[in-house]
Amino acid sequence: MGSGSSSGFCHSSSKQESDVDSFEMDLRVRELEERSSHLESLLREAEGQVEQMKKEVDARDKKIDSLIREVHKLKLSNSD
């Protein structure tokens, strides 16, 4: 009978450890989900910044092309 109660105690202890492990895993999962959400937010922000930079580069490229055309026109008109 004594070993039966001892076995019950071990089972209870194992159950508590299992509950603690489960709780810790739940906390870890929540922490990882929060970090994942934060990283996704940062990624979206970075993608927005990249898109804005692409627009700025395209606008500068157009301006440079326009200036190059003007320079060529001036060279042609000066060579006449």
C-alpha positions as CSV (number, residue, x, y, z in Angstrom):
1,M,0.0,0.0,0.0
2,G,2.9,2.3,0.8
3,S,4.3,1.9,-2.6
4,G,0.9,2.7,-4.1
5,S,0.8,6.1,-2.4
6,S,4.4,6.7,-3.3
7,S,3.5,5.9,-6.9
8,G,0.6,8.3,-6.7
9,F,2.9,11.0,-5.4
10,C,5.3,10.5,-8.2
11,H,2.4,10.7,-10.7
12,S,1.2,13.9,-9.1
13,S,4.7,15.3,-9.2
14,S,5.1,14.3,-12.9
15,K,1.7,15.9,-13.6
16,Q,2.8,19.2,-12.0
17,E,6.1,19.1,-13.9
18,S,4.1,18.4,-17.1
19,D,1.8,21.3,-16.3
20,V,4.8,23.6,-15.7
21,D,6.4,22.5,-18.9
22,S,3.2,23.1,-20.7
23,F,2.8,26.5,-19.2
24,E,6.4,27.4,-20.1
25,M,5.9,26.2,-23.6
26,D,2.7,28.3,-23.9
27,L,4.6,31.3,-22.7
28,R,7.4,30.6,-25.1
29,V,5.0,30.2,-28.0
30,R,3.3,33.5,-27.1
31,E,6.6,35.2,-26.9
32,L,7.7,33.9,-30.3
33,E,4.3,34.9,-31.8
34,E,4.8,38.4,-30.5
35,R,8.3,38.6,-31.9
36,S,7.1,37.2,-35.2
37,S,4.3,39.8,-35.3
38,H,6.8,42.6,-34.5
39,L,9.3,41.3,-37.2
40,E,6.4,41.2,-39.8
41,S,5.6,44.8,-38.9
42,L,9.2,45.8,-39.3
43,L,9.3,44.0,-42.6
44,R,6.2,45.8,-43.9
45,E,7.7,49.1,-42.8
46,A,11.0,48.3,-44.6
47,E,9.1,47.2,-47.7
48,G,7.3,50.6,-47.7
49,Q,10.6,52.4,-47.3
50,V,12.1,50.4,-50.2
51,E,9.1,51.3,-52.4
52,Q,9.5,55.0,-51.5
53,M,13.2,54.8,-52.3
54,K,12.5,53.2,-55.7
55,K,10.1,56.0,-56.5
56,E,12.8,58.6,-55.5
57,V,15.4,56.8,-57.6
58,D,13.1,56.6,-60.6
59,A,12.3,60.3,-60.3
60,R,16.1,61.1,-60.1
61,D,16.8,58.9,-63.1
62,K,14.1,60.8,-65.1
63,K,15.6,64.1,-64.0
64,I,19.1,63.0,-65.0
65,D,17.9,61.8,-68.4
66,S,16.1,65.1,-68.9
67,L,19.3,67.0,-68.0
68,I,21.4,64.8,-70.3
69,R,19.0,65.5,-73.2
70,E,19.2,69.2,-72.5
71,V,23.0,69.0,-72.5
72,H,23.0,67.2,-75.9
73,K,20.6,69.8,-77.3
74,L,22.9,72.6,-76.1
75,K,25.9,70.9,-77.6
76,L,24.1,70.5,-80.9
77,S,23.0,74.1,-80.9
78,N,26.4,75.4,-80.0
79,S,28.1,73.3,-82.7
80,D,25.9,75.0,-85.4
